[in-house]
C-alpha cells in the first residue's frame, strides 16, 4: 500500500544531505510518495528545484502561495501524510514545535498533522547540549515524537562533537520502520527490569550503582513498538517510561525480585537489564546516622548478598519461556558471561565490557556481544542503545 512521507527541511548546512534521502525514498520498491516542505532558511542551503526534481512534485515553501491541490494548503498536506520527518531539525525549529508556534508553512503543517513525527536534529555541539534545547527535545519525546540521536564527529563549524546529522541510510531505515511497523511480538507479554536498585543505610542514605536504566528502557520501548504487552519493573532512574508500557517502580533488589516473580508465570519473554546491587546493608539504621561534630569517626557497614533475580527466575522457568540476561564486566568478559548464562538458566546473554569507550553506564550507545546456549557468539558494533535493543529483540524472535 502506498505511503506518503512529508520531509520538512529546516535551515542547517546538513540540508544538502536530504537530497540523497528523498532520492532513496522515491526509489523504494514499496511506492513511497514524498512531499518536501522547506523553510525559508532551508532554501538558502539547497534549492527547491533540486528537491522538486528528486521528489517528482512541487516543493512547498510559502504558506501564502495559492494551491490548486488543497483548499487550505497546510491542512490538506497534513491530512495526506502517513509520516512527517523533520530533517535536519534546527534548535530553532525544535523550539517552535515544543511550544506550539506556527509562523510558516512547515510549522503550521506540524500543528495540523496527526501522523507520527520523526525529528532528526543537526546543529553545533554546544547548541545541542544546551539545557533549553534538551528540555524541548524531552518535552516533544514525552508527547510521542520520535527522535534520532545526532552523531559525533567534525562539524561544519569546525567543532568536533555530537550534532552531526545521522547517516542517510540510518534515517531511511528509521523511516521504513515507522512507515511499516513490525508486529512480530503481537500477543506476547514481555517482562523487563531496568534501572538501578538502592539499599538503605538509614532513612536518608543508601548505596547504589552507576546504572541509569537507558538500556532496559530502550528494550521496553522496542518490545512495545512491536506489539508486545510490556511490564517494566524499574528501579531508580531519571527516565520517563516509554508510552504504552506498564510501569512498576521498586526500590531495592528484594522488592524487585518479588515483583518479577509475581509476573513471571504470565510472561512469554523475560529480560533482565537492571543494574541490580549485589549487596545490601545487613541492618539499616532506623534513624539518621549522625556525624559527631569536631571528631573524626569511622562507619563500618556489614553487607550481605541480595537475591540473584535472574537465577531465581531461571529456576522457575516455564516451558516456552525465553529468558535474556546482561553481563556488565570489566575483565574476562566473554568467559564470565558464559558462566552467568549457564548458572542462571538463560537462553542467551548480552555481554558488554563497561570499560570500553561508548559502552556501559550513562551513555546513549553500547558495544555488546550476544552469546546463546548453543555457543553462538554474535559481536555487535558500537550503536545506539535503541538499536542494540532491536538486535536483542530480533534474537528473541528468532528463538521463538
Residue pairs with C-beta under 8 A, 6 or more apart in sequence:
2 30
2 31
2 32
2 33
3 30
3 31
3 32
3 33
3 82
3 83
3 179
3 180
4 32
4 33
4 34
4 35
4 80
4 81
4 82
4 83
5 25
5 32
5 33
5 34
5 35
5 81
5 82
5 83
5 84
5 85
5 175
5 179
6 34
6 35
6 36
6 37
6 77
6 81
6 83
6 84
6 85
6 109
6 113
6 115
7 18
7 21
7 22
7 25
7 34
7 35
7 36
7 37
7 55
7 85
7 87
8 37
8 38
8 39
8 84
8 85
8 86
8 87
8 89
8 93
8 106
8 109
8 110
9 15
9 18
9 36
9 37
9 38
9 39
9 42
9 46
9 51
9 87
9 88
10 39
10 41
10 42
10 86
10 88
10 89
10 90
10 92
10 93
10 106
11 39
11 40
11 41
11 42
11 44
11 45
11 90
11 92
12 42
12 45
12 88
12 89
12 90
12 122
12 123
12 165
13 45
13 122
13 156
14 88
14 122
14 156
14 164
14 165
15 42
15 45
15 46
15 88
16 45
16 46
17 88
17 165
17 168
18 46
18 51
18 87
18 88
18 168
19 46
19 50
19 51
19 54
20 168
21 87
21 168
21 171
21 172
22 34
22 36
22 51
22 54
22 55
23 54
24 168
24 169
24 172
25 32
25 34
25 172
25 175
26 32
26 34
26 54
26 55
26 56
28 176
30 179
30 180
32 179
33 57
34 55
34 56
34 57
35 55
35 57
35 60
35 77
35 80
35 81
36 48
36 51
36 52
36 55
36 57
36 59
36 60
37 59
37 60
37 61
37 77
37 105
37 106
37 109
38 48
38 51
38 59
38 60
38 61
38 106
39 61
39 93
39 104
39 105
39 106
40 61
40 104
41 90
43 61
48 59
48 61
49 59
51 59
52 58
52 59
60 73
60 77
60 105
61 105
62 105
63 73
63 74
63 104
63 105
63 108
65 73
67 73
67 76
69 76
70 76
70 77
73 105
74 105
74 108
74 109
74 112
75 112
77 109
77 112
78 84
78 109
78 112
78 113
78 114
78 115
79 112
79 114
81 113
81 115
82 115
82 179
83 115
83 116
83 117
83 118
83 175
83 178
83 179
84 109
84 110
84 113
84 115
84 116
84 117
84 118
85 117
85 118
85 119
85 120
85 171
85 175
86 93
86 97
86 106
86 110
86 117
86 118
86 119
86 120
87 118
87 119
87 120
87 122
87 165
87 171
88 120
88 121
88 122
88 123
88 165
89 119
89 120
89 121
89 122
90 121
90 122
90 123
91 121
91 123
91 127
91 128
91 130
91 133
93 106
93 107
94 119
94 121
94 133
94 136
94 137
94 140
95 101
95 132
95 133
95 136
96 102
96 103
96 107
96 110
97 107
97 110
97 119
97 136
97 140
97 145
98 135
98 136
98 137
98 139
98 140
99 136
100 111
101 107
102 108
102 110
102 111
110 117
116 144
116 146
116 178
117 144
117 145
117 146
118 145
118 146
118 147
118 148
118 174
118 175
118 178
119 137
119 140
119 145
119 146
119 147
119 148
120 147
120 148
120 150
120 165
120 166
120 171
121 128
121 137
121 147
121 148
121 150
121 163
122 150
122 163
122 164
122 165
123 133
123 150
123 163
124 155
124 157
124 159
124 163
125 155
125 159
125 160
125 161
125 162
125 163
126 159
127 133
127 163
128 134
128 150
128 162
128 163
129 162
137 147
138 240
140 147
141 147
141 240
142 240
144 243
146 174
146 178
148 166
148 170
148 171
148 174
149 162
149 166
149 364
149 384
150 162
150 163
150 164
150 165
150 166
151 162
151 164
151 165
151 166
151 167
152 160
152 161
152 162
152 163
152 164
153 160
153 164
154 160
155 161
155 163
155 164
165 171
181 225
181 226
182 225
182 226
182 227
183 226
183 227
184 226
184 227
184 397
185 223
185 226
185 227
185 228
185 269
185 393
185 397
186 226
186 227
186 228
187 227
188 227
188 228
188 229
188 268
188 269
189 228
189 229
189 230
189 231
189 266
189 267
189 268
189 269
190 220
190 223
190 228
190 229
190 230
190 231
190 267
190 268
190 269
190 270
190 271
191 230
191 231
191 233
191 260
191 263
191 264
191 267
191 269
191 270
191 271
192 216
192 219
192 220
192 223
192 230
192 231
192 232
192 233
192 270
192 271
192 273
193 216
193 232
193 233
193 234
193 235
193 256
193 260
193 271
193 272
193 273
193 274
193 276
193 309
194 213
194 215
194 216
194 217
194 219
194 220
194 232
194 233
194 234
194 235
194 237
194 273
194 274
195 211
195 212
195 213
195 216
195 234
195 235
195 236
195 237
195 239
195 274
195 275
196 208
196 209
196 210
196 211
196 212
196 213
196 235
196 236
196 237
196 274
196 275
196 276
196 277
197 208
197 209
197 235
197 236
197 250
197 251
197 252
197 253
197 256
197 274
197 275
197 276
197 277
197 306
198 206
198 207
198 208
198 235
198 236
198 251
198 252
198 277
199 206
199 207
199 208
199 252
199 253
199 277
199 279
199 280
199 281
199 284
199 306
200 206
200 252
200 281
200 284
201 207
201 281
201 284
201 285
201 289
201 301
202 284
202 285
202 286
202 287
202 288
202 289
203 285
203 286
203 287
203 288
204 288
205 288
205 289
207 277
207 279
207 280
207 281
207 301
208 236
208 277
209 275
209 277
210 275
210 360
210 361
210 362
211 235
211 237
211 274
211 275
211 361
212 237
212 238
212 239
212 361
212 362
213 234
213 235
213 236
213 237
213 238
213 239
213 274
214 239
214 362
214 363
214 364
214 385
215 273
215 326
215 366
215 385
215 388
215 389
216 232
216 234
216 271
216 273
216 274
217 232
217 234
217 237
217 239
217 241
217 242
218 385
218 386
218 388
218 389
219 271
219 273
219 389
219 392
219 393
220 230
220 232
220 241
220 242
220 245
221 242
221 245
221 386
221 389
222 386
222 389
222 390
222 392
222 393
223 230
223 269
223 271
223 393
224 230
224 242
224 243
224 244
224 245
226 393
228 269
229 246
230 242
230 244
230 245
230 246
231 245
231 246
231 248
231 263
231 267
232 241
232 242
232 245
232 246
232 247
232 248
233 248
233 250
233 256
233 259
233 260
233 263
233 274
234 241
234 247
234 248
234 249
234 250
234 274
235 249
235 250
235 251
235 256
235 274
235 275
235 276
236 251
241 247
248 259
250 256
250 259
252 277
252 280
252 306
253 276
253 277
253 280
253 306
253 307
253 309
254 280
254 306
254 307
256 274
256 276
256 309
257 306
257 307
257 309
257 312
260 270
260 309
260 312
260 313
261 312
261 313
261 316
264 270
264 313
264 316
264 318
264 321
265 318
267 321
268 320
268 321
268 322
269 321
269 322
269 323
269 324
269 396
270 313
270 321
270 322
270 323
270 324
271 323
271 324
271 325
271 392
271 396
272 309
272 310
272 313
272 323
272 324
272 325
272 326
273 326
274 309
275 328
275 361
276 306
276 309
277 306
278 305
278 306
279 303
279 304
279 305
279 306
280 303
280 304
280 305
280 306
281 301
281 302
281 303
281 304
282 301
282 302
282 303
282 304
283 302
289 299
291 297
308 344
310 323
310 325
310 344
310 346
311 343
311 344
311 345
313 323
314 323
314 344
314 345
314 346
315 345
317 323
317 345
322 347
322 396
322 399
322 400
323 344
323 345
323 346
323 347
324 346
324 347
324 348
324 349
324 350
324 392
324 395
324 396
325 340
325 341
325 344
325 346
325 349
325 350
326 349
326 350
326 351
326 352
327 333
327 336
327 337
327 340
327 341
327 349
327 350
327 351
327 352
328 352
328 354
328 360
328 361
329 336
329 337
329 351
329 352
329 353
329 354
330 353
330 354
330 355
333 351
333 352
333 353
333 369
334 351
334 369
334 371
334 377
336 351
337 349
337 351
337 369
337 371
338 349
338 371
340 346
340 349
341 348
341 349
341 371
341 372
341 373
346 373
347 372
347 373
347 399
348 370
348 371
348 372
348 373
348 395
348 399
349 370
349 371
350 368
350 369
350 370
350 388
350 392
351 368
351 369
351 370
351 371
352 359
352 360
352 366
352 367
352 368
352 369
353 359
353 360
353 367
354 360
354 361
356 367
358 365
358 366
358 367
358 382
359 365
359 366
359 367
359 368
359 382
360 366
364 384
364 385
365 382
365 383
365 384
365 385
366 382
366 383
366 384
366 385
366 388
367 380
367 381
367 382
367 383
368 379
368 380
368 388
369 377
369 378
369 379
369 380
370 376
370 377
370 378
370 380
370 391
370 392
370 395
371 377
371 378
372 395
372 399
378 395
380 388
380 391
383 391
